[in-house]
Amino acid sequence: MLMTLIFLVLFFTAINADVYDDKIAFMESIIDNTAHPCNDFWQYAGGKNKSKFLEEQEAFMIIDLMTDDSVDSYLQSVRDIRTVYQKCANGEIKFPEYSLAEKAQFAASRLKDLNFPIQKDDDVVKDEAKFHTAVARLYGALFEIGSYVIESMEMTSHGGAWKFVRPHPTYYRRREIWDAYCAVATCRTSTLPRKNTFKFQYSFAKDPQSFANTAFGTEINISDLKILTPFYAGGDEALRPIAYAAFLNELLETVMFEENYQFTTCEKLISDSFPLHLNKLILDKMKKNRTVYNQWKEQFFTYTVLILNEAKSFVATSNVIENTDNVMGEMLRILEQNRFAFFDQNLFSDDLFEGVTNEMELDHPRSSRFVNNLRVLLKYDKLYEHKSQRFMAKTGTQSAHLFPSMANFYDFGYFLFPLFDPSFPAVLALSSMGTMVGHEIAHTFIRMTEKSEAFSENRRCLLKLYADKCKPGDPNICVDPMHTYNENFADQLGTLWAYTAFKRLESRQNSGEFPKTPALGKLTNDQIFFLNFAQTFHFFDDWENYDPNFFHAPASVRIWAALANLPAFANAFECPGKSVYNPDFRCPMFVVETVPDKRLNQPVD
């Protein structure tokens, strides 16, 4: 297997020299040579990166897809989306897409028979079946209107469950919301209903198939899915009807809630609203050059398998992980279960795609994004695939490892310029998208802390490594190592695996020389690897957009922790001891350095 993978990497030569040259020029243009790599590699690698380069590349791509009539113009839904784009460009799309009065009309047209505001003596809160049907209908309204609640629950479907999450309270706009609703529906009282302060927990839906069909507005396949919905967990049964009424009223308030979505460009609107169509357009555009497309697809699987093999080797040869069936054996078994979802699926064949996208809602494109994308996937899965693979790759840089399916999904952005191109050598591919592939695979092991003392010890060490990392100039905004632990752990292993995969390849083949540019020509391949790695993270949020609730640390902290904890970085740049990137304190990632026993030189008695 390894020799086959090496052959594939060797085979991919510079098929697009212009793209490769553009990559080199970009890398060199953002280096800040006034910073020392050993003291501030974040600044050194990308200190001159003042533009939103990745967002600009995404926008240029979408402009091309929206204006290139040679791609998929025979499909009605594609023509419709291009019309939406043109209307946006002409200033003909208003935001918010719904006024509060229009949301009230929307809610009343679908839910008026429920007789809001719900009260504790209503049949709908006394009868469990009626209550859960009403809950499903309200989630259906949230689905149709594009609520953030559906955004929050969407990812859980890839892990084997649809978890219908509770909304955030809408306390500060409740009077305004209810006045608007009661202006179009007959409300039994003008008194604000009770706030939902009751305890709810998630449990399996009583009638999961019916609940899911109602909530999504179409029949769906739930053969391998669990449907989780909120259930009252307050303990006092006398309060159950009151809690149910408060929950139903809260869901209606959420349907009416204005989320203040802002889009900066029409390209952003299209990206947010029509990811499924952008998927197809990107693929069909790429397929116009079959040679490039086939090489791009081959490299996707070549590099993902390389990283996966590196992870397996890492586990099997560790001298720290417990060599037991319950720990090392289990880790190797779950690694074998990892799968990588490629972008091209049967859904994107013209006939199938046209058949499932023939009912687009285009008057409110952003609000209808679940109807126009997720419902399409659900309908397609029910009719054809029955695999419940419901991930929509977008044009950005999001990725996900899903439990218990062990499926790994990636947005297109990781596999497009400037992060990837088939013309890039392995040192660039593995130090950008390769580290992200490794990051997601590393999430496979998050649950091992409960079984392994080695993992528990590593966790304690990483919590210390990431402690006291605060925003420069503002000691009140800091990384919470507990909150970010899962992502920090994945950064550490993902970086290590990508680097060792590159070194394994380099040891077996001639990796060539980098162009002799003024800056890059002076760097070794190892230094190029770490440079491109850090530059990739310059596309992610740093302190200026940081929220302590984020699961990821700021990008500069992620770079420091991953590289300062990797001795190979200090070796590559010859960092002196106790420098920022060559600290005394490190967390060995399940490897103990072998120290020679000098007593072996003594004669045996």
ROGUNU-71468 format. One line per 3 residues: number of its first residue (from 1); their letters; for each residue x, y, z of C-alpha. Coordinates in steps of 0.2 Angstrom, whole numbers. Layout:
# residues N
NUM) A) X Y Z  ...;
END
This chain:
# residues 605
1) MLM) 0 0 0  14 12 5  23 10 -12;
4) TLI) 7 13 -21  4 29 -12  22 35 -15;
7) FLV) 20 31 -34  4 42 -34  12 56 -26;
10) LFF) 27 55 -38  15 54 -53  7 71 -49;
13) TAI) 19 83 -57  16 102 -60  1 101 -71;
16) NAD) -3 119 -68  12 129 -67  3 146 -66;
19) VYD) -6 140 -50  10 134 -42  19 150 -47;
22) DKI) 4 160 -39  6 150 -23  24 153 -22;
25) AFM) 22 172 -25  8 173 -12  19 163 1;
28) ESI) 33 175 -1  23 191 -1  16 189 17;
31) IDN) 32 184 25  38 197 38  57 195 39;
34) TAH) 58 208 53  51 194 65  62 180 71;
37) PCN) 55 163 68  60 157 85  51 171 94;
40) DFW) 36 175 84  33 163 70  15 169 68;
43) QYA) 21 186 63  36 179 53  25 167 43;
46) GGK) 11 179 38  14 196 46  11 205 30;
49) NKS) -6 196 26  -17 211 27  -30 205 15;
52) KFL) -45 193 16  -36 183 3  -46 167 5;
55) EEQ) -63 176 5  -58 185 -10  -53 169 -19;
58) EAF) -70 162 -14  -79 177 -21  -70 176 -37;
61) MII) -74 158 -39  -93 161 -36  -93 176 -48;
64) DLM) -86 165 -61  -99 151 -57  -113 163 -57;
67) TDD) -108 171 -74  -101 156 -84  -116 151 -94;
70) SVD) -106 136 -101  -108 127 -85  -125 118 -81;
73) SYL) -136 132 -89  -148 118 -95  -153 115 -77;
76) QSV) -168 126 -72  -163 127 -54  -146 134 -59;
79) RDI) -153 147 -70  -165 152 -55  -150 154 -44;
82) RTV) -141 164 -56  -156 175 -57  -156 177 -38;
85) YQK) -137 182 -39  -142 195 -53  -156 202 -42;
88) CAN) -144 204 -28  -131 213 -39  -145 225 -44;
91) GEI) -150 228 -26  -167 220 -28  -166 208 -13;
94) KFP) -170 216 4  -164 211 21  -170 206 33;
97) EYS) -180 195 21  -195 194 33  -201 209 43;
100) LAE) -208 205 60  -226 207 52  -222 195 38;
103) KAQ) -215 182 51  -231 184 60  -241 180 44;
106) FAA) -229 165 41  -231 158 58  -250 161 59;
109) SRL) -253 152 42  -244 137 48  -249 136 67;
112) KDL) -264 147 70  -275 131 75  -264 129 90;
115) NFP) -272 144 98  -257 153 105  -252 158 118;
118) IQK) -253 140 124  -259 138 142  -258 125 155;
121) DDD) -275 118 153  -275 116 134  -277 99 127;
124) VVK) -260 100 118  -250 100 134  -261 87 143;
127) DEA) -260 74 129  -242 68 126  -245 63 107;
130) KFH) -253 80 104  -239 89 112  -225 81 102;
133) TAV) -235 83 86  -236 102 90  -217 102 94;
136) ARL) -213 94 77  -224 107 68  -215 121 77;
139) YGA) -198 114 72  -205 112 55  -208 131 54;
142) LFE) -191 134 61  -184 123 47  -194 133 34;
145) IGS) -189 150 40  -171 145 42  -169 147 60;
148) YVI) -152 146 69  -159 132 79  -159 121 63;
151) ESM) -141 126 60  -136 121 77  -144 104 76;
154) EMT) -139 100 58  -121 93 62  -128 81 74;
157) SHG) -136 71 60  -119 66 54  -115 58 70;
160) GAW) -130 46 70  -143 57 78  -155 72 74;
163) KFV) -155 82 90  -168 95 90  -160 108 101;
166) RPH) -169 120 112  -168 138 107  -160 152 116;
169) PTY) -172 163 126  -179 178 117  -183 188 133;
172) YRR) -179 205 127  -191 206 112  -205 196 119;
175) REI) -218 210 119  -214 215 102  -215 197 95;
178) WDA) -232 193 103  -239 210 98  -235 206 80;
181) YCA) -242 189 81  -258 194 89  -261 207 76;
184) VAT) -263 194 63  -270 179 74  -283 179 87;
187) CRT) -274 178 103  -284 173 119  -275 186 130;
190) STL) -263 200 128  -254 195 143  -236 189 140;
193) PRK) -235 170 143  -223 163 156  -205 162 152;
196) NTF) -198 145 149  -186 143 164  -190 124 166;
199) KFQ) -177 110 165  -178 100 149  -167 86 143;
202) YSF) -165 76 127  -173 59 125  -179 48 110;
205) AKD) -194 54 101  -210 44 105  -214 42 86;
208) PQS) -197 46 78  -203 43 60  -218 54 61;
211) FAN) -209 68 71  -195 68 58  -207 69 43;
214) TAF) -217 83 51  -201 93 56  -193 92 39;
217) GTE) -208 93 28  -204 77 18  -203 59 21;
220) INI) -185 54 27  -175 39 30  -171 37 48;
223) SDL) -166 19 48  -148 23 55  -153 38 65;
226) KIL) -159 42 82  -171 57 84  -169 66 100;
229) TPF) -181 79 106  -182 90 122  -192 82 136;
232) YAG) -197 90 153  -185 84 166  -191 95 181;
235) GDE) -196 81 192  -212 89 198  -226 81 187;
238) ALR) -239 94 192  -228 107 183  -227 97 167;
241) PIA) -242 105 158  -235 122 163  -218 118 156;
244) YAA) -225 111 140  -235 127 137  -219 138 141;
247) FLN) -209 127 129  -222 128 114  -223 147 117;
250) ELL) -204 148 117  -203 139 100  -216 151 92;
253) ETV) -206 166 99  -190 158 90  -200 157 74;
256) MFE) -203 175 75  -186 180 81  -176 191 70;
259) ENY) -158 185 69  -151 200 60  -141 191 47;
262) QFT) -129 202 37  -121 198 21  -107 209 14;
265) TCE) -107 203 -4  -119 194 -16  -106 181 -17;
268) KLI) -108 178 2  -127 177 0  -125 164 -13;
271) SDS) -112 154 -3  -123 154 12  -140 150 3;
274) FPL) -135 138 -11  -121 127 -5  -128 111 -14;
277) HLN) -129 120 -31  -111 127 -29  -105 109 -25;
280) KLI) -112 104 -42  -106 119 -51  -88 118 -44;
283) LDK) -87 99 -49  -94 101 -66  -83 116 -69;
286) MKK) -68 105 -64  -73 91 -75  -71 101 -90;
289) NRT) -53 97 -88  -54 78 -84  -35 77 -82;
292) VYN) -35 90 -69  -51 83 -61  -45 65 -60;
295) QWK) -28 70 -52  -37 81 -40  -48 67 -35;
298) EQF) -33 54 -34  -23 66 -23  -38 68 -11;
301) FTY) -38 50 -7  -19 48 -8  -16 61 5;
304) TVL) -30 56 16  -25 38 16  -6 43 19;
307) ILN) -12 53 35  -23 38 41  -8 26 39;
310) EAK) 3 38 48  -10 38 63  -10 19 63;
313) SFV) 9 18 63  9 31 77  -2 21 88;
316) ATS) 6 4 84  23 10 88  20 21 103;
319) NVI) 30 17 118  18 26 130  0 20 125;
322) ENT) -5 5 135  -2 -10 124  -18 -19 128;
325) DNV) -33 -24 118  -44 -12 128  -33 3 123;
328) MGE) -21 1 109  -31 -13 101  -47 -2 102;
331) MLR) -38 13 95  -32 3 80  -50 -4 77;
334) ILE) -58 13 77  -45 20 65  -49 7 53;
337) QNR) -67 13 53  -62 30 47  -70 35 30;
340) FAF) -67 51 19  -82 58 10  -77 64 -7;
343) FDQ) -87 79 -15  -93 70 -30  -109 60 -27;
346) NLF) -122 52 -37  -134 66 -32  -124 77 -44;
349) SDD) -128 68 -60  -139 79 -70  -155 69 -70;
352) LFE) -155 65 -52  -151 83 -47  -164 91 -58;
355) GVT) -177 79 -51  -174 83 -33  -171 102 -35;
358) NEM) -187 106 -44  -196 114 -29  -184 128 -25;
361) ELD) -190 143 -14  -182 158 -21  -191 173 -14;
364) HPR) -182 172 3  -165 163 -2  -156 164 14;
367) SSR) -171 160 25  -175 145 14  -158 138 14;
370) FVN) -163 122 23  -178 119 12  -167 122 -4;
373) NLR) -152 111 2  -155 100 17  -172 95 12;
376) VLL) -166 91 -5  -153 79 3  -166 71 14;
379) KYD) -177 68 -1  -163 61 -12  -158 50 2;
382) KLY) -175 43 5  -177 40 -14  -160 33 -19;
385) EHK) -146 31 -7  -153 26 11  -136 30 18;
388) SQR) -140 45 29  -125 55 23  -131 72 25;
391) FMA) -116 84 25  -116 99 13  -99 104 8;
394) KTG) -97 122 7  -85 134 -1  -77 138 15;
397) TQS) -65 129 27  -75 119 39  -73 101 42;
400) AHL) -80 88 54  -76 71 61  -92 62 65;
403) FPS) -95 49 79  -100 35 79  -99 34 60;
406) MAN) -81 39 60  -84 48 43  -73 64 39;
409) FYD) -80 78 29  -72 93 22  -77 109 14;
412) FGY) -71 113 -3  -59 127 3  -46 115 9;
415) FLF) -44 107 -8  -44 123 -18  -31 137 -21;
418) PLF) -22 143 -11  -23 129 1  -22 115 -12;
421) DPS) -19 111 -30  -14 95 -39  2 105 -45;
424) FPA) 8 107 -27  22 96 -21  19 85 -5;
427) VLA) 27 97 6  14 110 2  -1 98 1;
430) LSS) 3 89 18  7 105 27  -10 113 23;
433) MGT) -24 101 19  -14 87 26  -14 94 44;
436) MVG) -33 97 43  -36 79 38  -25 74 52;
439) HEI) -34 85 64  -51 77 60  -44 59 62;
442) AHT) -37 64 79  -54 67 85  -56 48 84;
445) FIR) -47 47 100  -56 60 111  -66 47 121;
448) MTE) -50 37 125  -46 48 140  -59 37 150;
451) KSE) -50 21 146  -31 26 146  -20 33 159;
454) AFS) -8 39 145  -22 49 138  -27 56 155;
457) ENR) -9 61 158  -8 69 141  -24 79 144;
460) RCL) -17 86 161  -1 91 152  -11 100 137;
463) LKL) -22 109 149  -6 116 157  2 120 140;
466) YAD) -13 130 134  -15 139 151  -13 158 153;
469) KCK) -14 162 134  -22 179 134  -26 192 121;
472) PGD) -11 204 119  -15 220 129  -31 212 137;
475) PNI) -28 200 150  -47 198 153  -49 188 137;
478) CVD) -40 171 138  -41 154 131  -50 141 142;
481) PMH) -39 125 140  -54 115 146  -66 122 134;
484) TYN) -54 120 119  -46 104 124  -53 93 111;
487) ENF) -48 104 97  -31 107 105  -28 89 106;
490) ADQ) -33 87 87  -21 101 82  -7 92 91;
493) LGT) -9 75 83  -14 82 66  1 92 65;
496) LWA) 13 78 70  5 66 58  6 77 43;
499) YTA) 24 81 47  29 63 49  20 58 34;
502) FKR) 29 71 24  46 65 31  42 47 27;
505) LES) 38 52 9  54 63 8  65 48 14;
508) RQN) 59 37 0  59 50 -15  68 65 -21;
511) SGE) 57 79 -15  65 92 -27  70 110 -24;
514) FPK) 59 125 -21  60 139 -33  75 150 -30;
517) TPA) 65 165 -24  73 178 -13  64 172 3;
520) LGK) 59 154 0  75 149 -9  84 150 7;
523) LTN) 73 138 16  74 120 19  60 108 15;
526) DQI) 56 107 34  56 125 35  44 127 20;
529) FFL) 32 114 28  31 124 44  29 140 35;
532) NFA) 15 134 24  7 127 39  7 143 49;
535) QTF) 1 153 33  -14 141 32  -19 146 50;
538) HFF) -18 164 45  -34 161 36  -43 157 52;
541) DDW) -49 168 66  -36 176 78  -39 187 93;
544) ENY) -48 201 84  -63 190 82  -61 178 96;
547) DPN) -75 173 108  -71 163 123  -86 152 119;
550) FFH) -77 146 103  -71 128 104  -55 133 94;
553) APA) -41 143 102  -36 159 92  -26 154 77;
556) SVR) -9 162 83  -11 151 99  -14 136 89;
559) IWA) 1 139 79  12 142 94  6 127 104;
562) ALA) 7 115 89  25 120 84  32 124 101;
565) NLP) 27 107 106  36 99 91  55 98 93;
568) AFA) 57 96 74  52 114 73  65 120 84;
571) NAF) 78 109 75  72 116 58  75 134 63;
574) ECP) 89 131 76  80 139 90  90 142 105;
577) GKS) 84 134 122  71 144 131  65 154 116;
580) VYN) 47 156 113  46 141 101  59 130 110;
583) PDF) 52 130 128  57 120 142  40 113 145;
586) RCP) 32 102 132  19 88 131  26 73 122;
589) MFV) 12 66 112  13 48 117  31 46 114;
592) VET) 45 44 126  62 48 120  74 33 123;
595) VPD) 88 38 134  104 26 133  108 17 149;
598) KRL) 126 21 153  127 7 165  127 -5 150;
601) NQP) 145 0 147  150 -7 164  158 -24 164;
604) VD) 146 -38 170  151 -46 187;
END
